[in-house]
């Protein structure tokens, strides 16, 4: 009988604490007074995790698959799956790349850096110019075109080992960050480099702050 009472009390405590821990997250809209304020606030988000659908195009073939992605400020891990089975991975840290995927080494580096900078595009030491519709964020040879309406990225160009990488953003959706902030972010990213194209559809994404 005492055992039954102990179990009953334990169950009540478990349910109480379980309910108490599950606090609803308050969603807050992202607000920035100007482009400088926008960049400053975005740069608190320094890592992300995502689930992706990939289409890799060359002159002679098209390969499709899924992937899990983890990015921090200077590091990337992309695990690729084909028909649900592991196909390989790419790891990059500060420009040093390793992989067991069948991709040429020079193209591999461009691809990895293109993905990392394509996702966390707000990480940089930017000078800013503008026209009537867009902001232009420049960090060395890297240029990001940002639509003034909503501060949404449209295009990015960067150079890796004297080769130009072009990144195009599309299909914007509202996502929620780890701290409960709602952001308008692209759900489609295309990376063009050396006669290759990687088209990325973002199925799930979690953006984390420092």
PyMOL commands that set and color helices and strands:
alter all, ss='L'
color gray80, all
select helices_A, chain A and resi 2-21+35-42+105-119
alter helices_A, ss='H'
color red, helices_A
select strands_A, chain A and resi 28-29+45-57+62-72+75-82+85-93+96-99+127-130+134-139+142-147+152-160+163-176+181-193+196-209
alter strands_A, ss='S'
color yellow, strands_A
deselect
rebuild
show_as cartoon
